[in-house]
Amino acid sequence: MSNLRERMMSKTAEVRAAKDIQLDHQQDKPSSPRTAPGMAGALAQAQQRIVELERAGASTEIPVTDIVPNPWQPRQLFNEAKLTQLAESIREAGLVQPIVVRRSAQGYQIVAGERRWRAHKMIGKEAIKVVIIDLSDEEMAMLALVENVAREDLSDYEISRSIRRTEKEFPNRKRMAEALGVSRSELYRYLAFGDLPDFVVSDLDIQPRLIGAHAAEGVVSALRDRDTRALEIARGVWGKLVAGDLDQSKLARTIKQAVESENGVSTSVSDRSIEKIFSGKNQAGSITKDAVGFTVKIRAGMLTADKEAEIRKLIGQLFSASSGTSE
């Protein structure tokens, strides 16, 4: 679980569910948060607003096909097993709690209850009980983002997508960071997903947990101002991560080293350096030096039997001489 989610969950640990919130009837309409309320404040106010509107209207039934999901819904993947269980429960006992919707150009948008709506579609129900409320775009976007991020185990990529979809509802990113209760540096880290190469994004659409926000930010930094050849190299490195042969914590560094090695540059990351060895115009191998050791790699086919024998003899002489000196 990312630091962002941990902080959000800790801040909302004492926040009551919407149905348990007692409204202040002296207040005509709770305003949406305009200053930095932190996650708990934003969530509580959004929930309170919905409870008030729910109580103001009676439930009714509308066609399932007239409803579309919340456009700011951050969750991409729904647990099919749990959804099937919910669908069977609704088939047997009916819908206990109506879903909440608002009117839109498409018909109705879901404010709360997308899983119940999906379950109805799964078992072929034609109509569903709803409470129709009025809600602003900012309130709806913030509710979807805060409620899901605080209470569900979303991946960093899903959080990022939701933040980007919600962004236009705020005057600037400073205001958005304040409303979410995070620093601007954290916000920009999640927004880095939007600057990743297309081949990375397409894989994340299918497997959103492949990398976290820190790795995404590192990749964007490693590829900044690089050419198309660098993207091709990065694609190869990315393939290793997808295959499970590379840890995401090493992704950005590996891309940077591979790109700089391709360009014939001696790379230095911390105490690590790589120098290429050439035979004419062809790369014959490389010499790597780091905190672990000194490694010489020669490409297959670049050594004749005689050259290999000479190298072995030279190494033997070097260490033999060193051993003799120490005595």
N, C-alpha and C positions, 0 to 999 in steps of 0.2 A: 504494500500500500504506500502510495506516495506521501511525501510530507504535507502536500496540500490537502489531501483527503483526511489525513490524521488530524490536522489542525481544524478542518471543517467539522469533522465528527466530534472532536472534543468540545468545540464551541456549541454544538447543537445537542449535546448529551442531555441537557436538562430542558430542552424545548419540547413542549407538549404537542401531541398530535392535533390536527386541526379540529377534530370533533370534541376535544377536551378543552379548547380555549374558551374562556368566558369573555364575552364582549362587553365593552363599556358602552352602554346604550345612550350615554350622554353625548357620545361622539357620533356625528352624522356619518362620517366616512373617513376611515383611517387613511392617511396619505401614504403613498409609496415612499420608500426611503430616499432622501435627497442628500444626506450627508453620510459619512462613513459609519454604518451601523454594525459592521462586522457580520459574519455569517449568521449568527444566531438571531440578530435583530432583523435582518432581511428576511430570513425564513419565517420568523414569528409573525411579522407584519403581513407577509404575503398570505400565510395560512389564515390569519385573522380576517383578512379581506375576503377570502373565499368563503369562510364560514358565514360571514355576514350576508353575503350574496346568496349562499345556499339557503339560508333561513328565510330570505326574502321571497324566494320563489318555490313553487311546488314542482314535484317531479312529473314528467310526462314521458311518452314513448315517441321515438322518431326512428325512421329507417336506418339500419346500420350503414347502408350505402351512402347516406347523406353526410356521413362523418369522415373527417380526415384527421390524421395525427397532428399533434402539436408541432409546428415547424421548428421549434427550438428544442425539441426532445433530444437530449444528448445520447441516449442509449441506442446503439445500433443492433446489438445482439440480445435476444430474449431467450431465456432458458426454456427450451421446448418441452422438457419433462414437466416443469412446474406449470407451464402454460396449459399443457394437456390435463393436468390435475385440476386446475382452475376451471377449465372448460367442462369437465365431467361433473364437477361440483355444481356449476350453473345449470347443467342439463338436468341434474337430479333435484336440486333445491331452488333453482331460480336465482336471480340476481338480488342479493341482499342490500347492497348499497349502490344507488345510481351513480353513473359517471357524471362528471361535470364538463360542460361544453360552453362555447361562446359562438355567437353567430359570426360568419365570415363570408367572403365572396364565393367560397367553394361550398357553402352550406353551413357546416358546423365544425369547429376545431376543438379537439380534446384539450381540456385544461388539466384534468386529473382522471386517471382510470384507463390508460391505454391498454394495459394487460387485460382488463375485463372486456374491452371492446374487441381486442384480438381473439379472446376466447369465444365470444359470440360468433365471430366470423368463422372460427374453426369448426363449430358445431352447426353452422348453417342457420343461425337465428336471423330472422329478417328485421326485428326491431329490438331496441334496447332502451331501458329506463335512463333518463337524463335529467339533470337540473341545468337549465339554461341561465347563464349569468352574463353580465357585462364586465369586461376586464380589458385594461389598456395593454398595448403591446409590451411596454416595459414591465408591467406587473406579470404578464404571462411569461415573458422570456426569463425574468429573474426567478419566478417560481420554478420553472422547469429546470433551470441551471442549478439553483441552490438546493432544491429538494433532491434531485438526483445525485449531485456530487456529494452532498452531505450524508445521504442515507444509502447509497448504492455503491457497489464496488466497481466503479467505472474505470476504464483504462485511461492513461494520460492522453492518448490520442482522441478518445471520445470526449473527454473534457475540453480538449483543444477545439474540436469541431463545434461543440456547443458554445464555447466562448466566442468563436468567430461569427457564428450565426446570430449571437446575441449582441455583438459589438455595435451594430448600427443603431441599437435602441438607446445608446448612451452618447452624450455629447463628446466625450473623449475617453482615452484609455485610462487617464488618471481617475476619472469619475468611476469607471468600471472597476478598477482595482480596489477602490475604496468601498464600493458597493459589495464586492465579493469578500472583503476583509483580507486581501493579500497585498503584497508589495508589488510595485510595478515591475521589478526584475523578475519576480515569479510569473507575473502575467505574460511578459515578453517571452519567457522560457516556453510557456505553453503555446504561444502564438508561433513559435519557430516551426511547428509542424507544417504550417501553411507555406513555408519556404523550402520544403524538402523536394527533391526531384520527383517527377511523376511516377517513376517506377517504384519508388519507396511508398508513396501515398497509395498506389493501387494495391500493394500488398497489405498495407495497414487497413485498408477498407475491408479486407477479408479476415486478417488477423490483427486486430487493433492492439494486442499486447506485445507485439514483436519488440518494440523499443519504448522507453519512457521519455519524459520531457528533457532530461539532462542529455541523453544520447542524441535526441533530435537537435537540440541546440548545438551540440558538438559537431554533428554532421554539417549543419548549415554553415558553421564557422569554417570548417575544413574545406568546404567547396566554394567559399565566397571568392568572387573574382576569378574563378577557374574557367578553363575552356571546355569544349565538348569532349576532348580526349579525357579530361579529368572525370567527367561524368561517366564515361565508358569504364574507366578504372573503378570508380565508385560502385558501378553496377555489379562488377565482378566481386568486389568485397562484400557488397550487400547480399549477394547470392549465398555466400558462406554463412552469413548470419541466419538467413532464412532456413538454410539447411541444418542449422544447429551446430556448425563448426566454428563459430566465432561468438564470443560474449559481447553483449551490447556495450559494456563498459570500455571495450577496446575498439569499437567500431570507428569512431572519429579518428583516433590515432593511427589505426591501420590504413584508413583511406589517405590521410595526410602523408604517411610514409610511402605508400605505394605511388601516389602522384608525384612526390618529389624525387623518388627513385627513378621513375620513368623519365623525368626531366634531367637526370644526371646530376642531381643536387645531393650533396651529403646532408642527410637529415639528422636533426638532433632533437630528441624528445627526452627531457630530463638529462640523464647521463648516457643516452643511447645514440650511436652514430652508425651510418651505413655508407660504405664507399663502393662504387661499382668497379669491376675489373673488366677490361676490354682486351680483345684479341683482334687487332685491326679495328674495323668498324662494328664488330659484333660484341655483345656483352657476354663475357665468359663466366662471370660469377659476381660475388660480392664479398666484402669484408664487414662484419658487424661487430661493434664493440659496445658493451653495456656493463651494468653492475655485475652481471652474472658471469661474463667471460668475453673471450675474443674468438669469433667464429669466421672461418673461411669456407665459403660455399662455391663449388665449381659446377657449372651446368653439365648434365650428362652429354657425352659426345665431344666435349671440348678438350679432353685429355687423352693423349696417346699413352700407351703402356710405358714408354720411356719417360714422358713428362711426369706421370704419376710416380714412377720410381724415383725421379729426381726430387720431387716434393717430399716424399717420405724420407729420403736420405737427408735432405736439408733440415727437416723437423727433428730428425733423430740427432743430427749434429748440434743443433741449437740447444736442445735440452741436455745433451750429453756434456756440452761445454759448460752450461749453467750448473749442472750437477758437480762438475769438476771444480768450478770456482768456489762453490759453497764449502767444499771439503778443505 
